[in-house]
Amino acid sequence: MVVQMGKVSKGVKCSVEGCGKEAARSLPVDKVTSAGLKVQSTRRAYLCRDHYKSFKKATKGEKMVEQWRYRA
């Protein structure tokens, strides 16, 4: 018997407006909206593979700055 934990493994749909694909990742809504994606949910944003890829591209520069800041 396989026990599923979390909404992504249970088959929740993508939270981006106009998308109905199955979600692959779950992220905080404020991070997703700051990346420029329009999300319908309030606490967690569930993203499909395509929207997660665009989220990563949009936040790539911010991640590099954070790494530089904390590097010794």
PQR file of N, CA, C, O and H, with PARSE charges and radii, in Angstrom:
ATOM      1  N   MET A   1       0.837  -1.181   0.000 -0.4000 1.5000
ATOM      2  CA  MET A   1       0.000   0.000   0.000 -0.0000 2.0000
ATOM      3  C   MET A   1       0.884   1.248   0.000  0.5500 1.7000
ATOM      4  O   MET A   1       1.778   1.379   0.836 -0.5500 1.4000
ATOM      5  N   VAL A   2       0.632   2.162  -0.939 -0.4000 1.5000
ATOM      6  CA  VAL A   2       1.399   3.390  -1.065 -0.0000 2.0000
ATOM      7  C   VAL A   2       0.596   4.525  -0.442  0.5500 1.7000
ATOM      8  O   VAL A   2      -0.560   4.749  -0.804 -0.5500 1.4000
ATOM      9  H   VAL A   2      -0.094   2.056  -1.618  0.4000 1.0000
ATOM     10  N   VAL A   3       1.210   5.235   0.490 -0.4000 1.5000
ATOM     11  CA  VAL A   3       0.556   6.366   1.132 -0.0000 2.0000
ATOM     12  C   VAL A   3       1.027   7.644   0.447  0.5500 1.7000
ATOM     13  O   VAL A   3       2.226   7.920   0.395 -0.5500 1.4000
ATOM     14  H   VAL A   3       2.149   5.052   0.784  0.4000 1.0000
ATOM     15  N   GLN A   4       0.080   8.424  -0.080 -0.4000 1.5000
ATOM     16  CA  GLN A   4       0.424   9.671  -0.750 -0.0000 2.0000
ATOM     17  C   GLN A   4       0.355  10.820   0.244  0.5500 1.7000
ATOM     18  O   GLN A   4      -0.618  10.964   0.986 -0.5500 1.4000
ATOM     19  H   GLN A   4      -0.894   8.200  -0.038  0.4000 1.0000
ATOM     20  N   MET A   5       1.390  11.625   0.246 -0.4000 1.5000
ATOM     21  CA  MET A   5       1.443  12.793   1.111 -0.0000 2.0000
ATOM     22  C   MET A   5       1.485  14.032   0.231  0.5500 1.7000
ATOM     23  O   MET A   5       2.224  14.063  -0.753 -0.5500 1.4000
ATOM     24  H   MET A   5       2.180  11.508  -0.356  0.4000 1.0000
ATOM     25  N   GLY A   6       0.732  15.019   0.557 -0.4000 1.5000
ATOM     26  CA  GLY A   6       0.769  16.275  -0.173 -0.0000 2.0000
ATOM     27  C   GLY A   6      -0.207  16.330  -1.328  0.5500 1.7000
ATOM     28  O   GLY A   6      -0.657  15.306  -1.842 -0.5500 1.4000
ATOM     29  H   GLY A   6       0.132  14.993   1.357  0.4000 1.0000
ATOM     30  N   LYS A   7      -0.518  17.541  -1.716 -0.4000 1.5000
ATOM     31  CA  LYS A   7      -1.517  17.751  -2.761 -0.0000 2.0000
ATOM     32  C   LYS A   7      -0.969  17.493  -4.154  0.5500 1.7000
ATOM     33  O   LYS A   7      -1.720  17.095  -5.044 -0.5500 1.4000
ATOM     34  H   LYS A   7      -0.153  18.373  -1.298  0.4000 1.0000
ATOM     35  N   VAL A   8       0.326  17.713  -4.362 -0.4000 1.5000
ATOM     36  CA  VAL A   8       0.898  17.517  -5.692 -0.0000 2.0000
ATOM     37  C   VAL A   8       0.821  16.042  -6.072  0.5500 1.7000
ATOM     38  O   VAL A   8       0.474  15.713  -7.206 -0.5500 1.4000
ATOM     39  H   VAL A   8       0.936  18.037  -3.639  0.4000 1.0000
ATOM     40  N   SER A   9       1.140  15.158  -5.142 -0.4000 1.5000
ATOM     41  CA  SER A   9       1.087  13.734  -5.449 -0.0000 2.0000
ATOM     42  C   SER A   9      -0.343  13.232  -5.593  0.5500 1.7000
ATOM     43  O   SER A   9      -0.572  12.178  -6.187 -0.5500 1.4000
ATOM     44  H   SER A   9       1.422  15.425  -4.220  0.4000 1.0000
ATOM     45  N   LYS A  10      -1.297  13.969  -5.062 -0.4000 1.5000
ATOM     46  CA  LYS A  10      -2.703  13.579  -5.189 -0.0000 2.0000
ATOM     47  C   LYS A  10      -3.324  14.067  -6.493  0.5500 1.7000
ATOM     48  O   LYS A  10      -4.445  13.679  -6.822 -0.5500 1.4000
ATOM     49  H   LYS A  10      -1.111  14.825  -4.580  0.4000 1.0000
ATOM     50  N   GLY A  11      -2.617  14.909  -7.238 -0.4000 1.5000
ATOM     51  CA  GLY A  11      -3.095  15.314  -8.556 -0.0000 2.0000
ATOM     52  C   GLY A  11      -3.773  16.666  -8.612  0.5500 1.7000
ATOM     53  O   GLY A  11      -4.708  16.842  -9.394 -0.5500 1.4000
ATOM     54  H   GLY A  11      -1.706  15.225  -6.970  0.4000 1.0000
ATOM     55  N   VAL A  12      -3.338  17.631  -7.813 -0.4000 1.5000
ATOM     56  CA  VAL A  12      -3.908  18.971  -7.861 -0.0000 2.0000
ATOM     57  C   VAL A  12      -3.501  19.641  -9.176  0.5500 1.7000
ATOM     58  O   VAL A  12      -2.440  19.340  -9.722 -0.5500 1.4000
ATOM     59  H   VAL A  12      -2.578  17.488  -7.178  0.4000 1.0000
ATOM     60  N   LYS A  13      -4.334  20.540  -9.679 -0.4000 1.5000
ATOM     61  CA  LYS A  13      -4.087  21.221 -10.946 -0.0000 2.0000
ATOM     62  C   LYS A  13      -3.248  22.481 -10.742  0.5500 1.7000
ATOM     63  O   LYS A  13      -3.129  22.983  -9.624 -0.5500 1.4000
ATOM     64  H   LYS A  13      -5.196  20.785  -9.235  0.4000 1.0000
ATOM     65  N   CYS A  14      -2.677  22.977 -11.810 -0.4000 1.5000
ATOM     66  CA  CYS A  14      -1.855  24.182 -11.799 -0.0000 2.0000
ATOM     67  C   CYS A  14      -2.702  25.386 -11.385  0.5500 1.7000
ATOM     68  O   CYS A  14      -3.848  25.517 -11.814 -0.5500 1.4000
ATOM     69  H   CYS A  14      -2.773  22.570 -12.718  0.4000 1.0000
ATOM     70  N   SER A  15      -2.137  26.268 -10.551 -0.4000 1.5000
ATOM     71  CA  SER A  15      -2.861  27.418 -10.024 -0.0000 2.0000
ATOM     72  C   SER A  15      -2.821  28.643 -10.928  0.5500 1.7000
ATOM     73  O   SER A  15      -3.514  29.623 -10.657 -0.5500 1.4000
ATOM     74  H   SER A  15      -1.205  26.162 -10.203  0.4000 1.0000
ATOM     75  N   VAL A  16      -2.034  28.614 -11.988 -0.4000 1.5000
ATOM     76  CA  VAL A  16      -1.923  29.761 -12.887 -0.0000 2.0000
ATOM     77  C   VAL A  16      -3.215  29.879 -13.690  0.5500 1.7000
ATOM     78  O   VAL A  16      -3.762  28.885 -14.168 -0.5500 1.4000
ATOM     79  H   VAL A  16      -1.470  27.817 -12.208  0.4000 1.0000
ATOM     80  N   GLU A  17      -3.688  31.116 -13.826 -0.4000 1.5000
ATOM     81  CA  GLU A  17      -4.947  31.363 -14.536 -0.0000 2.0000
ATOM     82  C   GLU A  17      -4.855  30.871 -15.977  0.5500 1.7000
ATOM     83  O   GLU A  17      -3.911  31.197 -16.696 -0.5500 1.4000
ATOM     84  H   GLU A  17      -3.243  31.923 -13.438  0.4000 1.0000
ATOM     85  N   GLY A  18      -5.841  30.087 -16.385 -0.4000 1.5000
ATOM     86  CA  GLY A  18      -5.906  29.590 -17.746 -0.0000 2.0000
ATOM     87  C   GLY A  18      -5.174  28.283 -17.981  0.5500 1.7000
ATOM     88  O   GLY A  18      -5.130  27.805 -19.114 -0.5500 1.4000
ATOM     89  H   GLY A  18      -6.608  29.823 -15.801  0.4000 1.0000
ATOM     90  N   CYS A  19      -4.602  27.697 -16.954 -0.4000 1.5000
ATOM     91  CA  CYS A  19      -3.866  26.438 -17.102 -0.0000 2.0000
ATOM     92  C   CYS A  19      -4.611  25.346 -16.345  0.5500 1.7000
ATOM     93  O   CYS A  19      -5.092  25.575 -15.235 -0.5500 1.4000
ATOM     94  H   CYS A  19      -4.637  28.086 -16.033  0.4000 1.0000
ATOM     95  N   GLY A  20      -4.708  24.174 -16.933 -0.4000 1.5000
ATOM     96  CA  GLY A  20      -5.405  23.075 -16.292 -0.0000 2.0000
ATOM     97  C   GLY A  20      -4.553  21.822 -16.164  0.5500 1.7000
ATOM     98  O   GLY A  20      -5.074  20.741 -15.887 -0.5500 1.4000
ATOM     99  H   GLY A  20      -4.317  23.988 -17.835  0.4000 1.0000
ATOM    100  N   LYS A  21      -3.242  21.960 -16.366 -0.4000 1.5000
ATOM    101  CA  LYS A  21      -2.346  20.804 -16.289 -0.0000 2.0000
ATOM    102  C   LYS A  21      -2.139  20.389 -14.832  0.5500 1.7000
ATOM    103  O   LYS A  21      -2.441  21.145 -13.909 -0.5500 1.4000
ATOM    104  H   LYS A  21      -2.819  22.837 -16.591  0.4000 1.0000
ATOM    105  N   GLU A  22      -1.619  19.173 -14.644 -0.4000 1.5000
ATOM    106  CA  GLU A  22      -1.330  18.705 -13.290 -0.0000 2.0000
ATOM    107  C   GLU A  22      -0.088  19.405 -12.757  0.5500 1.7000
ATOM    108  O   GLU A  22       0.867  19.657 -13.492 -0.5500 1.4000
ATOM    109  H   GLU A  22      -1.374  18.558 -15.394  0.4000 1.0000
ATOM    110  N   ALA A  23      -0.120  19.712 -11.468 -0.4000 1.5000
ATOM    111  CA  ALA A  23       0.968  20.445 -10.833 -0.0000 2.0000
ATOM    112  C   ALA A  23       2.164  19.530 -10.577  0.5500 1.7000
ATOM    113  O   ALA A  23       2.012  18.333 -10.335 -0.5500 1.4000
ATOM    114  H   ALA A  23      -0.896  19.508 -10.871  0.4000 1.0000
ATOM    115  N   ALA A  24       3.357  20.124 -10.636 -0.4000 1.5000
ATOM    116  CA  ALA A  24       4.589  19.393 -10.361 -0.0000 2.0000
ATOM    117  C   ALA A  24       5.279  19.931  -9.112  0.5500 1.7000
ATOM    118  O   ALA A  24       6.016  19.198  -8.452 -0.5500 1.4000
ATOM    119  H   ALA A  24       3.480  21.097 -10.833  0.4000 1.0000
ATOM    120  N   ARG A  25       5.049  21.202  -8.779 -0.4000 1.5000
ATOM    121  CA  ARG A  25       5.697  21.840  -7.633 -0.0000 2.0000
ATOM    122  C   ARG A  25       4.721  22.713  -6.877  0.5500 1.7000
ATOM    123  O   ARG A  25       3.698  23.139  -7.413 -0.5500 1.4000
ATOM    124  H   ARG A  25       4.450  21.797  -9.315  0.4000 1.0000
ATOM    125  N   SER A  26       5.051  22.974  -5.618 -0.4000 1.5000
ATOM    126  CA  SER A  26       4.253  23.848  -4.767 -0.0000 2.0000
ATOM    127  C   SER A  26       5.171  24.915  -4.194  0.5500 1.7000
ATOM    128  O   SER A  26       6.227  24.599  -3.646 -0.5500 1.4000
ATOM    129  H   SER A  26       5.882  22.628  -5.182  0.4000 1.0000
ATOM    130  N   LEU A  27       4.773  26.181  -4.317 -0.4000 1.5000
ATOM    131  CA  LEU A  27       5.594  27.307  -3.862 -0.0000 2.0000
ATOM    132  C   LEU A  27       4.715  28.328  -3.156  0.5500 1.7000
ATOM    133  O   LEU A  27       3.497  28.324  -3.339 -0.5500 1.4000
ATOM    134  H   LEU A  27       3.915  26.437  -4.762  0.4000 1.0000
ATOM    135  N   PRO A  28       5.318  29.214  -2.342 -0.5600 1.5000
ATOM    136  CA  PRO A  28       4.537  30.293  -1.730  0.2800 2.0000
ATOM    137  C   PRO A  28       4.014  31.256  -2.798  0.5500 1.7000
ATOM    138  O   PRO A  28       4.700  31.540  -3.780 -0.5500 1.4000
ATOM    139  N   VAL A  29       2.799  31.753  -2.594 -0.4000 1.5000
ATOM    140  CA  VAL A  29       2.147  32.612  -3.582 -0.0000 2.0000
ATOM    141  C   VAL A  29       2.920  33.902  -3.806  0.5500 1.7000
ATOM    142  O   VAL A  29       3.014  34.366  -4.942 -0.5500 1.4000
ATOM    143  H   VAL A  29       2.242  31.523  -1.796  0.4000 1.0000
ATOM    144  N   ASP A  30       3.478  34.492  -2.754 -0.4000 1.5000
ATOM    145  CA  ASP A  30       4.172  35.775  -2.923 -0.0000 2.0000
ATOM    146  C   ASP A  30       5.393  35.657  -3.825  0.5500 1.7000
ATOM    147  O   ASP A  30       5.688  36.589  -4.573 -0.5500 1.4000
ATOM    148  H   ASP A  30       3.402  34.115  -1.831  0.4000 1.0000
ATOM    149  N   LYS A  31       6.107  34.542  -3.776 -0.4000 1.5000
ATOM    150  CA  LYS A  31       7.252  34.353  -4.666 -0.0000 2.0000
ATOM    151  C   LYS A  31       6.810  34.189  -6.114  0.5500 1.7000
ATOM    152  O   LYS A  31       7.452  34.703  -7.030 -0.5500 1.4000
ATOM    153  H   LYS A  31       5.866  33.785  -3.169  0.4000 1.0000
ATOM    154  N   VAL A  32       5.712  33.471  -6.313 -0.4000 1.5000
ATOM    155  CA  VAL A  32       5.228  33.221  -7.668 -0.0000 2.0000
ATOM    156  C   VAL A  32       4.680  34.502  -8.292  0.5500 1.7000
ATOM    157  O   VAL A  32       4.928  34.767  -9.468 -0.5500 1.4000
ATOM    158  H   VAL A  32       5.190  33.054  -5.568  0.4000 1.0000
ATOM    159  N   THR A  33       3.943  35.296  -7.526 -0.4000 1.5000
ATOM    160  CA  THR A  33       3.409  36.545  -8.064 -0.0000 2.0000
ATOM    161  C   THR A  33       4.522  37.559  -8.321  0.5500 1.7000
ATOM    162  O   THR A  33       4.417  38.359  -9.250 -0.5500 1.4000
ATOM    163  H   THR A  33       3.742  35.081  -6.570  0.4000 1.0000
ATOM    164  N   SER A  34       5.585  37.541  -7.515 -0.4000 1.5000
ATOM    165  CA  SER A  34       6.702  38.456  -7.759 -0.0000 2.0000
ATOM    166  C   SER A  34       7.459  38.078  -9.028  0.5500 1.7000
ATOM    167  O   SER A  34       8.146  38.917  -9.612 -0.5500 1.4000
ATOM    168  H   SER A  34       5.670  36.891  -6.760  0.4000 1.0000
ATOM    169  N   ALA A  35       7.339  36.827  -9.459 -0.4000 1.5000
ATOM    170  CA  ALA A  35       7.972  36.389 -10.702 -0.0000 2.0000
ATOM    171  C   ALA A  35       7.138  36.746 -11.923  0.5500 1.7000
ATOM    172  O   ALA A  35       7.595  36.574 -13.053 -0.5500 1.4000
ATOM    173  H   ALA A  35       6.780  36.146  -8.985  0.4000 1.0000
ATOM    174  N   GLY A  36       5.908  37.247 -11.711 -0.4000 1.5000
ATOM    175  CA  GLY A  36       5.087  37.705 -12.817 -0.0000 2.0000
ATOM    176  C   GLY A  36       3.992  36.753 -13.250  0.5500 1.7000
ATOM    177  O   GLY A  36       3.342  36.996 -14.266 -0.5500 1.4000
ATOM    178  H   GLY A  36       5.537  37.387 -10.793  0.4000 1.0000
ATOM    179  N   LEU A  37       3.768  35.680 -12.515 -0.4000 1.5000
ATOM    180  CA  LEU A  37       2.698  34.746 -12.861 -0.0000 2.0000
ATOM    181  C   LEU A  37       1.421  35.117 -12.116  0.5500 1.7000
ATOM    182  O   LEU A  37       1.468  35.465 -10.936 -0.5500 1.4000
ATOM    183  H   LEU A  37       4.296  35.483 -11.689  0.4000 1.0000
ATOM    184  N   LYS A  38       0.295  35.044 -12.793 -0.4000 1.5000
ATOM    185  CA  LYS A  38      -0.990  35.350 -12.160 -0.0000 2.0000
ATOM    186  C   LYS A  38      -1.569  34.065 -11.584  0.5500 1.7000
ATOM    187  O   LYS A  38      -1.858  33.115 -12.312 -0.5500 1.4000
ATOM    188  H   LYS A  38       0.258  34.761 -13.751  0.4000 1.0000
ATOM    189  N   VAL A  39      -1.734  34.054 -10.258 -0.4000 1.5000
ATOM    190  CA  VAL A  39      -2.140  32.844  -9.544 -0.0000 2.0000
ATOM    191  C   VAL A  39      -3.503  33.058  -8.913  0.5500 1.7000
ATOM    192  O   VAL A  39      -3.835  34.171  -8.508 -0.5500 1.4000
ATOM    193  H   VAL A  39      -1.499  34.826  -9.667  0.4000 1.0000
ATOM    194  N   GLN A  40      -4.303  31.986  -8.828 -0.4000 1.5000
ATOM    195  CA  GLN A  40      -5.655  32.062  -8.297 -0.0000 2.0000
ATOM    196  C   GLN A  40      -5.723  31.760  -6.805  0.5500 1.7000
ATOM    197  O   GLN A  40      -6.661  32.211  -6.148 -0.5500 1.4000
ATOM    198  H   GLN A  40      -4.033  31.081  -9.157  0.4000 1.0000
ATOM    199  N   SER A  41      -4.781  31.022  -6.246 -0.4000 1.5000
ATOM    200  CA  SER A  41      -4.873  30.584  -4.856 -0.0000 2.0000
ATOM    201  C   SER A  41      -4.378  31.654  -3.887  0.5500 1.7000
ATOM    202  O   SER A  41      -3.901  32.708  -4.306 -0.5500 1.4000
ATOM    203  H   SER A  41      -4.019  30.656  -6.780  0.4000 1.0000
ATOM    204  N   THR A  42      -4.495  31.375  -2.588 -0.4000 1.5000
ATOM    205  CA  THR A  42      -4.163  32.367  -1.578 -0.0000 2.0000
ATOM    206  C   THR A  42      -2.887  32.043  -0.797  0.5500 1.7000
ATOM    207  O   THR A  42      -2.112  32.956  -0.512 -0.5500 1.4000
ATOM    208  H   THR A  42      -4.883  30.518  -2.248  0.4000 1.0000
ATOM    209  N   ARG A  43      -2.641  30.789  -0.444 -0.4000 1.5000
ATOM    210  CA  ARG A  43      -1.477  30.449   0.377 -0.0000 2.0000
ATOM    211  C   ARG A  43      -0.358  29.803  -0.434  0.5500 1.7000
ATOM    212  O   ARG A  43       0.761  30.316  -0.469 -0.5500 1.4000
ATOM    213  H   ARG A  43      -3.270  30.047  -0.676  0.4000 1.0000
ATOM    214  N   ARG A  44      -0.653  28.693  -1.076 -0.4000 1.5000
ATOM    215  CA  ARG A  44       0.333  27.964  -1.858 -0.0000 2.0000
ATOM    216  C   ARG A  44      -0.048  28.024  -3.331  0.5500 1.7000
ATOM    217  O   ARG A  44      -1.227  27.965  -3.680 -0.5500 1.4000
ATOM    218  H   ARG A  44      -1.562  28.276  -1.047  0.4000 1.0000
ATOM    219  N   ALA A  45       0.951  28.141  -4.183 -0.4000 1.5000
ATOM    220  CA  ALA A  45       0.729  28.127  -5.617 -0.0000 2.0000
ATOM    221  C   ALA A  45       1.258  26.809  -6.155  0.5500 1.7000
ATOM    222  O   ALA A  45       2.402  26.436  -5.896 -0.5500 1.4000
ATOM    223  H   ALA A  45       1.909  28.189  -3.899  0.4000 1.0000
ATOM    224  N   TYR A  46       0.430  26.115  -6.895 -0.4000 1.5000
ATOM    225  CA  TYR A  46       0.810  24.847  -7.493 -0.0000 2.0000
ATOM    226  C   TYR A  46       1.102  25.086  -8.960  0.5500 1.7000
ATOM    227  O   TYR A  46       0.253  25.598  -9.691 -0.5500 1.4000
ATOM    228  H   TYR A  46      -0.500  26.418  -7.106  0.4000 1.0000
ATOM    229  N   LEU A  47       2.313  24.713  -9.402 -0.4000 1.5000
ATOM    230  CA  LEU A  47       2.748  24.997 -10.764 -0.0000 2.0000
ATOM    231  C   LEU A  47       3.012  23.721 -11.540  0.5500 1.7000
ATOM    232  O   LEU A  47       3.573  22.763 -11.008 -0.5500 1.4000
ATOM    233  H   LEU A  47       3.002  24.297  -8.808  0.4000 1.0000
ATOM    234  N   CYS A  48       2.599  23.713 -12.815 -0.4000 1.5000
ATOM    235  CA  CYS A  48       2.925  22.601 -13.705 -0.0000 2.0000
ATOM    236  C   CYS A  48       4.382  22.756 -14.142  0.5500 1.7000
ATOM    237  O   CYS A  48       5.045  23.729 -13.782 -0.5500 1.4000
ATOM    238  H   CYS A  48       2.143  24.491 -13.248  0.4000 1.0000
ATOM    239  N   ARG A  49       4.866  21.803 -14.909 -0.4000 1.5000
ATOM    240  CA  ARG A  49       6.267  21.826 -15.328 -0.0000 2.0000
ATOM    241  C   ARG A  49       6.599  23.069 -16.143  0.5500 1.7000
ATOM    242  O   ARG A  49       7.658  23.668 -15.953 -0.5500 1.4000
ATOM    243  H   ARG A  49       4.327  21.013 -15.201  0.4000 1.0000
ATOM    244  N   ASP A  50       5.707  23.462 -17.045 -0.4000 1.5000
ATOM    245  CA  ASP A  50       5.970  24.610 -17.925 -0.0000 2.0000
ATOM    246  C   ASP A  50       6.025  25.913 -17.136  0.5500 1.7000
ATOM    247  O   ASP A  50       6.920  26.731 -17.350 -0.5500 1.4000
ATOM    248  H   ASP A  50       4.847  22.976 -17.199  0.4000 1.0000
ATOM    249  N   HIS A  51       5.070  26.112 -16.222 -0.4000 1.5000
ATOM    250  CA  HIS A  51       5.058  27.346 -15.444 -0.0000 2.0000
ATOM    251  C   HIS A  51       6.178  27.357 -14.406  0.5500 1.7000
ATOM    252  O   HIS A  51       6.675  28.429 -14.062 -0.5500 1.4000
ATOM    253  H   HIS A  51       4.343  25.448 -16.048  0.4000 1.0000
ATOM    254  N   TYR A  52       6.585  26.201 -13.901 -0.4000 1.5000
ATOM    255  CA  TYR A  52       7.717  26.150 -12.982 -0.0000 2.0000
ATOM    256  C   TYR A  52       8.998  26.529 -13.705  0.5500 1.7000
ATOM    257  O   TYR A  52       9.866  27.190 -13.135 -0.5500 1.4000
ATOM    258  H   TYR A  52       6.181  25.330 -14.180  0.4000 1.0000
ATOM    259  N   LYS A  53       9.118  26.112 -14.958 -0.4000 1.5000
ATOM    260  CA  LYS A  53      10.290  26.465 -15.763 -0.0000 2.0000
ATOM    261  C   LYS A  53      10.355  27.975 -15.983  0.5500 1.7000
ATOM    262  O   LYS A  53      11.428  28.570 -15.884 -0.5500 1.4000
ATOM    263  H   LYS A  53       8.413  25.575 -15.422  0.4000 1.0000
ATOM    264  N   SER A  54       9.214  28.596 -16.281 -0.4000 1.5000
ATOM    265  CA  SER A  54       9.203  30.044 -16.473 -0.0000 2.0000
ATOM    266  C   SER A  54       9.452  30.770 -15.147  0.5500 1.7000
ATOM    267  O   SER A  54      10.050  31.846 -15.138 -0.5500 1.4000
ATOM    268  H   SER A  54       8.342  28.113 -16.362  0.4000 1.0000
ATOM    269  N   PHE A  55       8.997  30.189 -14.020 -0.4000 1.5000
ATOM    270  CA  PHE A  55       9.278  30.761 -12.704 -0.0000 2.0000
ATOM    271  C   PHE A  55      10.781  30.740 -12.429  0.5500 1.7000
ATOM    272  O   PHE A  55      11.335  31.725 -11.941 -0.5500 1.4000
ATOM    273  H   PHE A  55       8.511  29.314 -14.027  0.4000 1.0000
ATOM    274  N   LYS A  56      11.439  29.630 -12.737 -0.4000 1.5000
ATOM    275  CA  LYS A  56      12.883  29.527 -12.513 -0.0000 2.0000
ATOM    276  C   LYS A  56      13.651  30.533 -13.354  0.5500 1.7000
ATOM    277  O   LYS A  56      14.616  31.135 -12.882 -0.5500 1.4000
ATOM    278  H   LYS A  56      10.989  28.829 -13.133  0.4000 1.0000
ATOM    279  N   LYS A  57      13.219  30.719 -14.616 -0.4000 1.5000
ATOM    280  CA  LYS A  57      13.892  31.690 -15.481 -0.0000 2.0000
ATOM    281  C   LYS A  57      13.713  33.111 -14.961  0.5500 1.7000
ATOM    282  O   LYS A  57      14.635  33.923 -15.038 -0.5500 1.4000
ATOM    283  H   LYS A  57      12.435  30.230 -14.999  0.4000 1.0000
ATOM    284  N   ALA A  58      12.525  33.415 -14.429 -0.4000 1.5000
ATOM    285  CA  ALA A  58      12.251  34.766 -13.944 -0.0000 2.0000
ATOM    286  C   ALA A  58      13.008  35.074 -12.661  0.5500 1.7000
ATOM    287  O   ALA A  58      13.339  36.234 -12.414 -0.5500 1.4000
ATOM    288  H   ALA A  58      11.776  32.756 -14.366  0.4000 1.0000
ATOM    289  N   THR A  59      13.287  34.083 -11.847 -0.4000 1.5000
ATOM    290  CA  THR A  59      13.948  34.314 -10.557 -0.0000 2.0000
ATOM    291  C   THR A  59      15.428  33.962 -10.574  0.5500 1.7000
ATOM    292  O   THR A  59      16.067  33.960  -9.522 -0.5500 1.4000
ATOM    293  H   THR A  59      13.018  33.141 -12.047  0.4000 1.0000
ATOM    294  N   LYS A  60      15.980  33.667 -11.727 -0.4000 1.5000
ATOM    295  CA  LYS A  60      17.382  33.268 -11.820 -0.0000 2.0000
ATOM    296  C   LYS A  60      18.319  34.375 -11.339  0.5500 1.7000
ATOM    297  O   LYS A  60      19.272  34.101 -10.609 -0.5500 1.4000
ATOM    298  H   LYS A  60      15.461  33.669 -12.581  0.4000 1.0000
ATOM    299  N   GLY A  61      18.063  35.607 -11.734 -0.4000 1.5000
ATOM    300  CA  GLY A  61      18.910  36.728 -11.325 -0.0000 2.0000
ATOM    301  C   GLY A  61      18.854  36.972  -9.832  0.5500 1.7000
ATOM    302  O   GLY A  61      19.877  37.273  -9.217 -0.5500 1.4000
ATOM    303  H   GLY A  61      17.289  35.830 -12.327  0.4000 1.0000
ATOM    304  N   GLU A  62      17.672  36.846  -9.235 -0.4000 1.5000
ATOM    305  CA  GLU A  62      17.530  37.039  -7.788 -0.0000 2.0000
ATOM    306  C   GLU A  62      18.300  35.982  -7.011  0.5500 1.7000
ATOM    307  O   GLU A  62      18.909  36.282  -5.984 -0.5500 1.4000
ATOM    308  H   GLU A  62      16.841  36.601  -9.735  0.4000 1.0000
ATOM    309  N   LYS A  63      18.274  34.755  -7.496 -0.4000 1.5000
ATOM    310  CA  LYS A  63      19.003  33.676  -6.825 -0.0000 2.0000
ATOM    311  C   LYS A  63      20.508  33.916  -6.864  0.5500 1.7000
ATOM    312  O   LYS A  63      21.212  33.656  -5.888 -0.5500 1.4000
ATOM    313  H   LYS A  63      17.780  34.512  -8.330  0.4000 1.0000
ATOM    314  N   MET A  64      21.001  34.418  -8.009 -0.4000 1.5000
ATOM    315  CA  MET A  64      22.437  34.694  -8.117 -0.0000 2.0000
ATOM    316  C   MET A  64      22.853  35.787  -7.157  0.5500 1.7000
ATOM    317  O   MET A  64      23.916  35.691  -6.544 -0.5500 1.4000
ATOM    318  H   MET A  64      20.429  34.630  -8.802  0.4000 1.0000
ATOM    319  N   VAL A  65      22.050  36.819  -7.008 -0.4000 1.5000
ATOM    320  CA  VAL A  65      22.359  37.911  -6.090 -0.0000 2.0000
ATOM    321  C   VAL A  65      22.398  37.400  -4.645  0.5500 1.7000
ATOM    322  O   VAL A  65      23.282  37.774  -3.876 -0.5500 1.4000
ATOM    323  H   VAL A  65      21.186  36.897  -7.506  0.4000 1.0000
ATOM    324  N   GLU A  66      21.440  36.549  -4.283 -0.4000 1.5000
ATOM    325  CA  GLU A  66      21.408  35.976  -2.930 -0.0000 2.0000
ATOM    326  C   GLU A  66      22.637  35.124  -2.665  0.5500 1.7000
ATOM    327  O   GLU A  66      23.186  35.160  -1.564 -0.5500 1.4000
ATOM    328  H   GLU A  66      20.721  36.245  -4.908  0.4000 1.0000
ATOM    329  N   GLN A  67      23.077  34.360  -3.655 -0.4000 1.5000
ATOM    330  CA  GLN A  67      24.277  33.552  -3.488 -0.0000 2.0000
ATOM    331  C   GLN A  67      25.505  34.424  -3.300  0.5500 1.7000
ATOM    332  O   GLN A  67      26.361  34.118  -2.471 -0.5500 1.4000
ATOM    333  H   GLN A  67      22.631  34.331  -4.549  0.4000 1.0000
ATOM    334  N   TRP A  68      25.600  35.501  -4.056 -0.4000 1.5000
ATOM    335  CA  TRP A  68      26.743  36.402  -3.923 -0.0000 2.0000
ATOM    336  C   TRP A  68      26.750  37.078  -2.568  0.5500 1.7000
ATOM    337  O   TRP A  68      27.815  37.286  -1.986 -0.5500 1.4000
ATOM    338  H   TRP A  68      24.904  35.750  -4.729  0.4000 1.0000
ATOM    339  N   ARG A  69      25.588  37.423  -2.059 -0.4000 1.5000
ATOM    340  CA  ARG A  69      25.484  38.117  -0.794 -0.0000 2.0000
ATOM    341  C   ARG A  69      26.001  37.273   0.364  0.5500 1.7000
ATOM    342  O   ARG A  69      26.666  37.786   1.265 -0.5500 1.4000
ATOM    343  H   ARG A  69      24.723  37.254  -2.531  0.4000 1.0000
ATOM    344  N   TYR A  70      25.695  35.977   0.340 -0.4000 1.5000
ATOM    345  CA  TYR A  70      26.057  35.109   1.463 -0.0000 2.0000
ATOM    346  C   TYR A  70      27.352  34.357   1.269  0.5500 1.7000
ATOM    347  O   TYR A  70      27.764  33.594   2.143 -0.5500 1.4000
ATOM    348  H   TYR A  70      25.155  35.560  -0.391  0.4000 1.0000
ATOM    349  N   ARG A  71      27.988  34.555   0.156 -0.4000 1.5000
ATOM    350  CA  ARG A  71      29.260  33.889  -0.097 -0.0000 2.0000
ATOM    351  C   ARG A  71      30.361  34.605   0.678  0.5500 1.7000
ATOM    352  O   ARG A  71      30.377  35.834   0.751 -0.5500 1.4000
ATOM    353  H   ARG A  71      27.653  35.175  -0.554  0.4000 1.0000
ATOM    354  N   ALA A  72      31.252  33.859   1.238 -0.4000 1.5000
ATOM    355  CA  ALA A  72      32.310  34.441   2.067 -0.0000 2.0000
ATOM    356  C   ALA A  72      33.434  35.041   1.296  0.5500 1.7000
ATOM    357  O   ALA A  72      34.380  35.560   1.888 -0.5500 1.4000
ATOM    358  H   ALA A  72      31.239  32.861   1.179  0.4000 1.0000
TER
END
